[in-house]
């Protein structure tokens, strides 16, 4: 039997704080969501000024990245590349850039999803959060 890492609350808090700092540094009003490897919500934070819809989009992006074990941008690119039938994939709703999986030792242990600014900036915030735990 293999042993697998998982996110602890202290990890989630570090990720959230670093993601928030990146957003604030750039004056970006966003929503930050962190999920476990099954896509279950562990953290949701809506910064002042973030649109209400971002509170739905960020968790969806995180869920998609965790379940797909890759950045949600990959799904967006696939669809934009003409494979629109992928829109019917069950349980994947956040197929927009901004969801980044948290990978450790080749395993997905969770994901961060961000919504509120340009999708490349959303992903930048998510990556900054993940970097805070050394991954």
C-alpha positions as CSV (number, residue, x, y, z in Angstrom):
1,X,0.0,0.0,0.0
2,X,1.3,3.5,-0.9
3,X,1.3,6.5,1.3
4,X,0.0,9.7,-0.1
5,X,0.4,13.3,1.0
6,X,-2.7,15.4,1.7
7,X,-3.4,19.0,2.4
8,X,-3.6,20.0,6.1
9,X,-5.4,23.1,7.3
10,X,-2.1,24.8,7.9
11,X,-1.2,24.2,4.2
12,X,-4.5,25.6,3.1
13,X,-4.0,28.7,5.2
14,X,-0.5,29.3,3.7
15,X,-1.8,28.9,0.2
16,X,-4.7,31.2,0.8
17,X,-2.5,33.9,2.4
18,X,0.0,33.8,-0.4
19,X,-2.7,33.9,-3.1
20,X,-4.4,36.8,-1.3
21,X,-1.1,38.7,-1.0
22,X,-0.5,38.2,-4.8
23,X,-3.9,39.6,-5.5
24,X,-3.6,42.5,-3.2
25,X,-0.1,43.3,-4.5
26,X,-1.7,43.7,-8.0
27,X,-4.9,45.4,-6.7
28,X,-7.0,42.5,-8.1
29,X,-10.4,41.8,-6.6
30,X,-10.8,38.0,-6.8
31,X,-12.3,35.0,-5.2
32,X,-9.9,32.2,-4.1
33,X,-11.0,28.6,-3.7
34,X,-8.9,25.6,-2.5
35,X,-10.1,22.0,-2.8
36,X,-8.8,18.6,-1.8
37,X,-7.9,15.9,-4.3
38,X,-11.6,14.9,-4.7
39,X,-12.6,18.5,-5.5
40,X,-14.2,19.1,-2.1
41,X,-14.1,22.7,-1.0
42,X,-11.6,23.4,1.8
43,X,-11.4,27.2,1.5
44,X,-13.3,30.0,-0.1
45,X,-12.3,33.6,0.1
46,X,-13.9,36.5,-1.7
47,X,-11.8,39.7,-1.6
48,X,-13.5,43.1,-1.3
49,X,-14.8,44.2,-4.7
50,X,-14.9,40.7,-6.3
51,X,-17.9,40.0,-8.4
52,X,-20.5,37.7,-6.8
53,X,-20.2,35.2,-9.7
54,X,-16.6,34.7,-8.9
55,X,-17.7,32.8,-5.7
56,X,-19.1,30.2,-8.0
57,X,-16.5,30.2,-10.8
58,X,-13.4,29.9,-8.5
59,X,-14.5,26.7,-6.8
60,X,-15.6,25.2,-10.2
61,X,-12.1,25.9,-11.6
62,X,-10.4,24.3,-8.6
63,X,-12.7,21.3,-8.8
64,X,-12.0,20.8,-12.5
65,X,-8.2,21.1,-11.9
66,X,-8.3,18.6,-9.1
67,X,-10.5,16.1,-10.8
68,X,-8.6,16.4,-14.1
69,X,-5.2,16.5,-12.4
70,X,-4.2,19.3,-14.7
71,X,-4.7,23.0,-15.1
72,X,-8.2,23.9,-16.1
73,X,-6.7,25.9,-19.1
74,X,-6.1,22.5,-20.7
75,X,-9.8,21.9,-20.9
76,X,-10.5,25.4,-22.2
77,X,-7.8,25.0,-24.9
78,X,-9.3,21.6,-25.9
79,X,-12.8,23.2,-26.3
80,X,-11.5,26.3,-28.1
81,X,-9.6,23.9,-30.4
82,X,-12.8,22.5,-31.6
83,X,-13.6,19.6,-29.3
84,X,-16.8,21.3,-28.1
85,X,-18.3,17.9,-27.2
86,X,-16.1,18.0,-24.1
87,X,-18.6,20.6,-22.7
88,X,-20.8,17.6,-21.9
89,X,-18.2,16.0,-19.5
90,X,-19.9,15.2,-16.3
91,X,-19.1,17.2,-13.1
92,X,-16.7,19.6,-14.9
93,X,-18.0,23.1,-14.9
94,X,-15.0,25.3,-14.5
95,X,-13.3,24.7,-17.8
96,X,-11.6,28.1,-17.9
97,X,-8.1,29.1,-17.1
98,X,-7.4,29.8,-13.4
99,X,-7.6,26.3,-11.9
100,X,-4.2,24.9,-10.9
101,X,-3.7,21.4,-9.4
102,X,-1.5,21.0,-6.4
103,X,0.9,18.2,-7.3
104,X,3.3,16.4,-4.9
105,X,5.4,13.3,-5.8
106,X,3.3,12.8,-8.9
107,X,0.0,12.9,-7.1
108,X,-2.7,15.5,-7.2
109,X,-3.4,16.5,-3.6
110,X,-5.8,19.4,-4.4
111,X,-6.2,22.5,-6.4
112,X,-6.5,26.2,-6.3
113,X,-9.1,28.1,-8.4
114,X,-9.2,31.9,-8.8
115,X,-11.7,34.1,-10.5
116,X,-12.1,37.8,-10.9
117,X,-9.5,39.1,-13.3
118,X,-8.0,38.0,-16.6
119,X,-7.7,34.3,-16.7
120,X,-3.8,34.4,-16.9
121,X,-3.9,36.6,-13.8
122,X,-6.2,34.2,-12.1
123,X,-3.7,31.4,-12.8
124,X,-0.8,33.6,-11.6
125,X,-2.6,34.1,-8.2
126,X,-3.2,30.3,-7.9
127,X,0.4,29.5,-8.6
128,X,1.6,32.1,-6.1
129,X,-0.5,30.4,-3.5
130,X,0.8,26.9,-4.3
131,X,4.4,28.1,-4.2
132,X,3.9,29.1,-0.6
133,X,4.0,25.4,0.4
134,X,7.1,24.7,-1.7
135,X,5.4,23.0,-4.6
